[in-house]
């Protein structure tokens, strides 16, 4: 049985749209480095469902803490030691969050803005 070219084309388009749909809602990740100078960058904006990863880029100990913002986005009181260690957060509430490095309190804070997911 021969399938008409129009039917084949329609099936290919339908399967392509199904395959591409999950990537349209794929989350993104902002990367923030913990360094001797503080947070790099000093701020970031993400959407609900996205992640922010804090990664140590020096040989000092760091302890990330949320000092303001909605209920989500809290950080376990773990100490990150050693270059390359990281923690990833996925705040699920819209709002402005502020984070500090408790072991390096004289360094500037990090500001995270979480916006509503765009459709």
Secondary structure, DSSP 8 states (H G I E B T S, - for coil): ----HHHHHHHHHHHHHHHHHHHHT---EEEEEEETTEEESSEEEEETT-EEEEEE-SSS-B-EEEEESSSS-------B-STT-EEEE---S-EEEEEEEGGGTTS--EEEEEE----
